[in-house]
Amino acid sequence: MIRIRQALYVLAFAMLFQAWAFAAAPLESMPLAASDRKSIATTIKVFAGNTSTLYYSFTHPNIKKRALVSDRILDGFGYGPLRLTLPNGTAIYWGFRHGEATTQSVAIFDAQGRPRLLAAVDSIPWCDGSGSHCDPFTSVEAYQADARSTFLHPGIAVFVRDKRDLETYLPYLKRWLHAHMLGFNVDCKKPRMTEACKFVTQTELMQFIPIRAYQLPSMQPLALPKVPAANVPLQAFTQ
């Protein structure tokens, strides 16, 4: 009986240590192996089904071509995707089109490895403050001026199967958007980035970045819930 109890204590301690180690390990995004990329692509195709729509692009608003939603998402994974797995098991994948980094995609999976939210991201300006080519955004006016100067039409299309998933997974997309606008590999302690980090993380981005949500497979437009960005460390988003 004593040995059984000791064995249970050892097992419990091992489980606690494993959980502690996972929680204590720094979050870090990672590239995927070729086999994983193929698996993710297949899963996204199944999730999106045969739903087609106008090839979603704010950058080219007059385009009339129709395409599968899955084709648009995978087009934005031409480079990548990178993966950030959170302590709760949620995984955020993102990438961009070969030769056109302004065409991006994001896919968010739950802890069981099931896709919950897909996003087609177009032409979102960013600045990491590391050079003289741009000044980090510290106001809506500065962001909009940058978009106008580069003739970009920023916007995001979000796709879910269950409309309730918007409330759960949209916060992760918002946090990814924070990291993207700050150029990833974010260090808010840098003098040039302090005010930019405050602006990006404390401003409701949907006020000036068009975000539209649709339910698959009907493509029924959905109202966006008012939810804050997830509390994921910005420095965890690296590329």
C-alpha positions as CSV (number, residue, x, y, z in Angstrom):
1,M,0.0,0.0,0.0
2,I,2.8,2.4,0.9
3,R,4.6,1.6,-2.4
4,I,1.4,2.3,-4.3
5,R,1.0,5.6,-2.5
6,Q,4.6,6.5,-3.2
7,A,4.2,5.7,-6.9
8,L,1.1,7.9,-7.0
9,Y,3.1,10.8,-5.4
10,V,5.9,10.4,-8.0
11,L,3.4,10.3,-10.8
12,A,1.6,13.4,-9.5
13,F,4.9,15.3,-9.1
14,A,6.0,14.3,-12.6
15,M,2.7,15.7,-14.0
16,L,3.0,18.9,-12.1
17,F,6.6,19.3,-13.1
18,Q,5.7,18.8,-16.8
19,A,2.9,21.3,-16.6
20,W,5.2,23.8,-14.8
21,A,7.9,23.3,-17.4
22,F,5.4,23.9,-20.3
23,A,4.0,27.0,-18.6
24,A,7.5,28.4,-17.8
25,A,9.0,27.8,-21.3
26,P,9.1,31.0,-23.3
27,L,6.5,31.2,-26.1
28,E,8.1,31.2,-29.5
29,S,6.8,30.9,-33.0
30,M,8.3,28.1,-35.2
31,P,8.3,27.2,-38.9
32,L,6.6,24.0,-39.9
33,A,8.1,20.9,-41.4
34,A,7.0,20.0,-44.9
35,S,4.8,17.1,-43.7
36,D,3.1,19.5,-41.2
37,R,2.4,22.1,-43.9
38,K,0.7,19.4,-46.1
39,S,-1.4,18.3,-43.1
40,I,-2.5,21.9,-42.3
41,A,-3.3,22.5,-46.0
42,T,-5.5,19.4,-46.1
43,T,-7.3,20.4,-42.9
44,I,-8.0,23.9,-44.1
45,K,-9.4,22.6,-47.4
46,V,-11.8,20.3,-45.5
47,F,-12.8,23.2,-43.1
48,A,-13.5,25.7,-45.9
49,G,-15.1,23.1,-48.1
50,N,-16.1,24.1,-51.6
51,T,-17.1,27.6,-50.6
52,S,-16.1,30.1,-53.2
53,T,-16.4,33.9,-53.2
54,L,-14.9,36.8,-55.0
55,Y,-11.2,36.5,-54.6
56,Y,-11.0,38.5,-51.4
57,S,-8.6,41.4,-51.6
58,F,-8.8,44.9,-50.4
59,T,-5.6,45.7,-52.3
60,H,-7.4,45.1,-55.6
61,P,-11.1,46.0,-54.8
62,N,-12.2,45.8,-58.4
63,I,-11.2,42.2,-59.0
64,K,-14.0,40.0,-60.2
65,K,-12.3,36.6,-60.1
66,R,-14.0,34.0,-58.0
67,A,-12.0,31.5,-56.0
68,L,-12.3,29.0,-53.2
69,V,-11.9,30.4,-49.8
70,S,-9.3,27.6,-49.1
71,D,-7.3,28.7,-52.2
72,R,-7.1,32.3,-50.8
73,I,-6.0,31.1,-47.4
74,L,-3.3,28.7,-48.8
75,D,-2.1,31.4,-51.2
76,G,-1.3,33.5,-48.1
77,F,0.7,30.5,-46.7
78,G,3.1,30.5,-49.7
79,Y,5.8,31.5,-47.2
80,G,5.3,29.6,-44.0
81,P,3.2,29.1,-42.2
82,L,4.8,29.9,-38.8
83,R,3.1,28.4,-35.7
84,L,2.7,29.8,-32.2
85,T,1.3,27.3,-29.8
86,L,-0.1,28.8,-26.6
87,P,-0.2,27.2,-23.1
88,N,-3.9,26.4,-23.5
89,G,-3.2,24.5,-26.7
90,T,-4.5,27.1,-29.1
91,A,-2.2,27.3,-32.2
92,I,-1.9,30.4,-34.4
93,Y,-0.5,29.9,-37.9
94,W,0.4,32.7,-40.3
95,G,2.3,33.3,-43.5
96,F,2.3,35.4,-46.7
97,R,2.3,35.0,-50.4
98,H,5.6,34.4,-52.2
99,G,6.9,37.7,-53.5
100,E,4.0,39.7,-52.1
101,A,4.2,40.0,-48.3
102,T,1.1,42.2,-48.1
103,T,-1.1,39.2,-48.9
104,Q,-1.2,37.2,-45.7
105,S,-3.3,34.5,-44.1
106,V,-3.9,33.5,-40.5
107,A,-5.5,30.2,-39.2
108,I,-6.3,29.5,-35.6
109,F,-6.7,26.0,-34.3
110,D,-8.0,24.8,-31.0
111,A,-6.2,22.5,-28.5
112,Q,-7.6,19.4,-30.3
113,G,-6.0,20.5,-33.6
114,R,-9.2,21.6,-35.2
115,P,-9.4,24.8,-37.3
116,R,-11.7,27.4,-35.7
117,L,-11.0,30.6,-37.6
118,L,-9.4,31.5,-40.9
119,A,-8.5,35.0,-42.0
120,A,-7.4,36.6,-45.3
121,V,-5.3,39.6,-44.5
122,D,-4.6,42.2,-47.1
123,S,-2.2,45.2,-47.1
124,I,-1.9,46.0,-43.4
125,P,0.9,48.5,-43.1
126,W,3.6,47.8,-40.5
127,C,6.8,49.4,-39.0
128,D,9.3,47.9,-36.6
129,G,11.2,51.1,-36.1
130,S,14.5,49.4,-37.0
131,G,15.4,51.7,-39.9
132,S,14.7,55.0,-41.5
133,H,12.2,53.7,-44.1
134,C,9.2,54.3,-41.7
135,D,8.2,55.8,-38.4
136,P,6.3,53.5,-36.0
137,F,2.6,54.3,-35.9
138,T,1.5,56.4,-32.9
139,S,-1.9,57.6,-34.1
140,V,-4.7,56.6,-36.5
141,E,-3.7,59.5,-38.7
142,A,-0.1,58.3,-39.0
143,Y,-1.4,54.8,-39.9
144,Q,-3.8,56.1,-42.5
145,A,-1.2,58.4,-44.0
146,D,1.2,55.4,-44.5
147,A,-1.6,53.4,-46.1
148,R,-2.4,56.2,-48.5
149,S,1.2,56.8,-49.4
150,T,1.6,53.2,-50.5
151,F,-1.7,53.0,-52.2
152,L,-2.8,50.1,-50.0
153,H,-6.4,49.2,-49.1
154,P,-6.0,47.4,-45.8
155,G,-8.6,44.9,-44.7
156,I,-9.3,41.5,-43.2
157,A,-11.9,38.8,-44.1
158,V,-12.6,36.3,-41.3
159,F,-14.2,32.9,-41.8
160,V,-15.7,30.6,-39.2
161,R,-18.0,27.6,-39.2
162,D,-19.6,28.3,-35.8
163,K,-20.4,32.0,-35.3
164,R,-19.7,31.5,-31.5
165,D,-16.1,30.9,-32.4
166,L,-15.7,34.6,-33.2
167,E,-15.9,35.5,-29.5
168,T,-13.4,32.9,-28.6
169,Y,-10.8,33.2,-31.4
170,L,-11.1,36.7,-32.7
171,P,-9.0,37.9,-29.7
172,Y,-6.1,35.8,-30.9
173,L,-6.4,37.3,-34.4
174,K,-6.4,40.8,-32.9
175,R,-3.2,40.0,-30.9
176,W,-1.5,38.7,-34.1
177,L,-2.5,42.0,-35.8
178,H,-0.9,43.9,-33.0
179,A,2.4,42.0,-33.5
180,H,2.1,42.4,-37.3
181,M,1.6,46.2,-37.2
182,L,4.7,46.5,-34.9
183,G,6.8,44.4,-37.3
184,F,6.9,41.1,-35.2
185,N,9.9,40.4,-33.0
186,V,8.5,43.3,-30.9
187,D,10.5,45.0,-28.2
188,C,8.3,47.7,-26.7
189,K,11.2,48.9,-24.5
190,K,13.0,50.3,-27.5
191,P,12.7,54.1,-27.5
192,R,11.2,54.3,-31.0
193,M,8.6,51.6,-30.1
194,T,7.3,52.6,-26.7
195,E,4.6,55.0,-28.0
196,A,3.8,52.7,-31.0
197,C,3.2,49.8,-28.7
198,K,0.8,51.9,-26.6
199,F,-1.1,53.1,-29.6
200,V,-1.4,49.7,-31.3
201,T,-2.4,47.8,-28.2
202,Q,-4.7,50.4,-26.6
203,T,-6.6,51.4,-29.8
204,E,-9.6,49.4,-31.1
205,L,-8.2,48.6,-34.5
206,M,-11.5,47.7,-36.0
207,Q,-12.3,51.5,-35.9
208,F,-10.0,52.0,-38.9
209,I,-9.1,48.6,-40.3
210,P,-12.0,47.0,-42.1
211,I,-12.7,43.5,-40.7
212,R,-15.6,41.5,-42.1
213,A,-16.7,38.1,-40.9
214,Y,-18.5,35.3,-42.7
215,Q,-20.0,32.0,-41.7
216,L,-18.9,29.0,-43.8
217,P,-20.3,27.5,-46.0
218,S,-23.1,29.9,-46.6
219,M,-20.9,33.0,-46.6
220,Q,-23.5,34.7,-44.4
221,P,-22.1,38.0,-43.0
222,L,-21.6,38.0,-39.3
223,A,-21.6,40.8,-36.7
224,L,-18.2,41.1,-35.0
225,P,-18.3,40.8,-31.2
226,K,-16.7,43.5,-29.1
227,V,-13.9,41.5,-27.6
228,P,-10.4,42.6,-26.5
229,A,-7.2,41.2,-27.9
230,A,-5.8,38.1,-26.2
231,N,-3.2,38.5,-23.5
232,V,-0.4,36.9,-25.5
233,P,3.2,38.3,-25.2
234,L,4.0,40.4,-28.3
235,Q,7.5,39.1,-28.3
236,A,6.2,35.6,-28.8
237,F,5.3,36.4,-32.4
238,T,8.7,36.1,-34.2
239,Q,9.6,35.6,-37.8
